[in-house]
Amino acid sequence: MDVQIIFKIAAVGILVTVINQVLTRSGRDEQAMLVTLAGLVVVLYWVINYISDLFNTVQTLFDL
């Protein structure tokens, strides 16, 4: 696994947290939720290939 993906995920997490707090304090809770959801989708898009590789490795390992 590449170490850069961990730093990217951490950066998105920090950015989403800051934006979420700013929007929540200004009374825009719906937009804060959408920012959080968008951050989750971006991270899942990056990680989906690693999850697929993990499932393929487990399937090969246990000969399923």
C-alpha positions in Angstrom: 0.0 0.0 0.0 1.2 3.5 -0.8 1.8 5.8 2.1 0.6 8.8 0.1 -3.0 7.5 0.2 -2.9 7.6 4.0 -1.8 11.3 3.9 -4.5 12.1 1.4 -7.2 10.6 3.5 -5.9 12.4 6.6 -5.8 15.7 4.6 -9.4 15.2 3.4 -10.5 14.4 6.9 -8.9 17.5 8.4 -10.3 19.7 5.6 -13.8 18.2 5.9 -13.8 18.6 9.7 -12.8 22.3 9.4 -15.4 23.1 6.8 -18.0 21.1 8.7 -17.4 23.1 11.9 -17.5 26.4 10.1 -20.8 25.5 8.4 -22.3 24.1 11.6 -21.5 27.2 13.6 -23.0 29.5 10.9 -26.3 27.5 11.0 -25.9 25.6 7.8 -26.3 22.1 9.0 -27.6 20.7 5.8 -24.6 21.9 3.8 -22.3 20.6 6.5 -23.8 17.2 6.2 -23.3 17.3 2.4 -19.7 18.3 2.8 -19.1 15.3 5.1 -20.9 13.0 2.6 -18.8 14.4 -0.3 -15.6 13.8 1.7 -16.7 10.2 2.4 -17.4 9.6 -1.3 -14.0 11.0 -2.3 -12.2 8.8 0.2 -14.2 5.7 -0.8 -13.4 6.4 -4.5 -9.7 6.4 -3.6 -9.8 3.3 -1.4 -12.1 1.0 -3.5 -9.2 -0.5 -5.5 -7.4 -1.4 -2.3 -10.5 -3.0 -0.9 -11.0 -5.0 -4.1 -7.3 -6.2 -4.0 -7.9 -7.2 -0.4 -10.9 -9.3 -1.2 -9.1 -10.9 -4.2 -6.1 -11.8 -1.9 -8.4 -13.3 0.8 -10.2 -15.3 -1.9 -6.9 -16.6 -3.3 -5.5 -17.3 0.1 -8.4 -19.4 1.3 -9.0 -20.9 -2.2 -12.6 -19.9 -2.4 
